[in-house]
Amino acid sequence: MSTAAASPEVAGGRQTRWQPHNDQRRALIVQAAIELVEETPAGADISARQIAARAGLAKSVLYRQFSGREELDRRVRSAIGDRFTDALDAALDIGEGSIAEILTRAVGVVVDWICDHPRLHEFLRTGPAEGDEEGSDALSGLLSSITRRAARLVTGLGGVVGVADPPVVDTMTFAIVSMTEATVTRWSRDPNPPLSRQRLIAEVASYAWNVLDGVARTHDVVLDPNLPLLQLIEALATAEPQP
């Protein structure tokens, strides 16, 4: 029997055929780790053996899919962040609702996520996600990502009506994002919070609106928070300039 190494073409073809299988196994492992993070008390260790068992795989398979625990933990944090941003993106759909409704939906996603998934929220603080620098944490990266996405949205909308100030928009969106996360986190950790969940959502959404309204007014733009956003944009875009 020949012992010659497989040609690059053969090796590449084999890797391509196995890639969907490996992707499925990696997804099973990540999902298992997320489930265990949710179920385990904060700070408690979760072993590779536990993760593999939850995924229905041998421990050796886990280490064939990931170079080590560091890579797996980074992937888990990335997956957690992706799930949150997917929910937030849906809430920020500008095609449905007024500014007030969109802000309320977005704040509601943050409140529900932090309160219903406290372990996942805390796990983001334990280290970096994929692509993050060493020494950073995934939560900071997630907040920065959300800020960039929201800033692009607001800048794009501002450009439609002839008002676009990217540095100001970036600062404003970061202020809203960081304020919302910090306020909701504080509320969620209070064993006897003074506000109900719905009241908290309404209050934080109103703070976000006040920041947005204040910045708009400095640019001589008056926003109606209750008009469907697409109608508001059309009205602003066709309005006669003020003398």
N, C-alpha and C positions, 0 to 999 in steps of 0.2 A: 504493500500500500504506500502511495506517495505521501511524504511528510512535508511537502512544499507548502509554504504559507499561501493562503488564498490571495488572489489578485485584489487590488483595490476595488475593481469593479464588482467582484463577487462579494467582498466584505461590505461594500456600500449597499449592494442590493439586499443583503441579509439584514443590515441595520434598518433599511427602509421598511422591510416586511415586518420587522419586530417592533417598529416605533409605535404603532397604534396600541399594541399590547402593553408596551412599557408605559405609554401615556396613561392608559387605563389603570395600571397598577399604581402609578404615582398619584393619580386622582383619588384612588381608594385610600391610600396611605394618608394623604393630606386631609381628606374628609374624616378619617378615623381620629387623627390628631386633633382636629377642631372639635369633634364631639367630646373627646376626653378633656380638652381644655375647659369646655363649658361645664362639665360634670365635676371637675376636680376643684377642691378648695384652693383659693389663691395662694401661690407660693409652694404648693405641694409638687413634688417631682412626678413626672410622667415618663415612664421608661420606654425604651424602644420596643421591648417585649410586649408591653401593654398596647402600644400603637399597632404593632404587627398583628397581634391577636384580634384587636377590634376590626382590622382590615381583612381578617381571614387569610393572612399570609404568614409565611415563615419569617422569622427575624432576619435571616440571611437575605431574603428578597428585599427587605427594606434597605439594607446596606448596599445592594446592587443598584438600587434606584437613586440613592442619594449618597454623596461622598461622606457624609457624616451628619451628626445632629445639628450642626450649625446650618448646613444647607437646608435641611428639612424644616427647621424652625423659621428660617427666612422665607421659605416657600409658604409655610402656614400663615405667617403674618401677611404676606402678599395676598393670599387667597381671602383672608378675612377683610383686608382693605378693599379688595375688588368687590366683594359682596356688598359692602357698605356703599361704595361709590355707585354701584349699579342701582341701588335703591334710591340714592340721592339724585342721580341723573333723572330717574323717572319722576321724582317730585318736582324737579326744576324744569319740567316740560313747559316751555313758554307758549305752546299752542293751546293750552287749556288753563283758563282761570285768570284772575286779576293778580296784580302784584301782591296784594294782601293774602290771597288764597295760595299763591305759589310759596310765599315766605312761610305761611302756616304749615303747608305740606312739608317743606324742607326741614323746618324746625321739628315737626312731628317725627320725621324719620330719625333725626339725631336723638331725640328723647327716647323714642321706642328702642332704638338700637342700643344706646348706652344702658338703659334701664332693663331691657329684656336680655341683653347679652353682656353682663358686667365682666365676666371672666375673659371674653374675647377682647373687650375694650382694654382691660388691664394687660392682657398678653401683648398687645401692641407696644406697650411701654418697656417690655423686657429686652428688646434688642432690635436690630435693623431688619427690614424686609429685603427682597431681592433688589439689587441695584442701589441700595442705600450705603452710605459710607460707614466704615467701622466707627463705633462710638456714638452713632446716632440711634434713634429709636423709630420704630415704624409709625407710631402715632404722629410724631412731628412731620415725618414724610407724608403721611396721609393728609394732614391739615394743609401742608404746602401744596399738595396736588389738588385738593379741593379748591384752595384759593386761586390757583392758576386757572382751573376750569371755570370757576365762577367769574373771574376777572375777564377771561376771553368772552364769555357770554355777555357780560355787562358792557364791555368795550364795543363789541359788535352791535349791540342794541343802541349804544350811544352814537356810534357812527352813522346809523340810519337817520338819526335826527340832527346830525351835524355837531354833536357834542361828544368828543372822545378825548379823554385825558388819562392814558394808560397808567402812569405812575400813581395818580390819585385813586383810580379804580382799584389798582393792586393793593394799596394801603387800606382802602375802605373795605374791600372784600376780606382781607386778612383780619381786620378788626372785627368784622361780623362773625367770621368763622371761628376765630379763637375765643371771642366772647361767648358764643353759643356753646362751644364744647366745654369751656371752663365752668360756665354757669350750670349747665345740665349735669356735669360730673359732680359738682358740689351738691346739687339737689339730690342726686341719686344716692349719695353717701350719707345723707342725713336720715337717721332712723325715724325721725318724726318731721318730715318736710312741711313747712308752713303752707305750701301751695299744693293743690291737686295737680295731677299730670296735665289735664286739659288747661288749667289756669296757667301752669308754667309755660306750655306751648304758646298760649295767647300772649303772655307777657313778653317772652323772648322774641316772638315774631314782631311784636310792636316795637321793641328796641331796635331790631334790625331795620324795620321800616323807617324809624326816626333817623337813623344814620344815613340810609339811602336818600331819604327826602331832604335832609340837610345838605348833603353833597350836591344833589340835583339843583337845589335852590341857589347855591353859590355859582352855578353855571346858568342861572336864569331859566331853569326848566322846572315847571310845576307839574307834578305827577298826581294823577287820580288813582289812589290805591285800590279802588273798587271797580274800575273800568277794566274789562277784559284786556289783557296786555297787548294783544295784536291790534285791537282797536285803538288803544292808547298810543301805540307806536305810529299807526297810520295818521292819527289826529295830530300828533306832534310833528310828523314829517311834512304835513301839508299846511301847517299853521303859518300864518303870515308873521314875519319877523316883527318883534316889538320895536317901536321907534325909540 
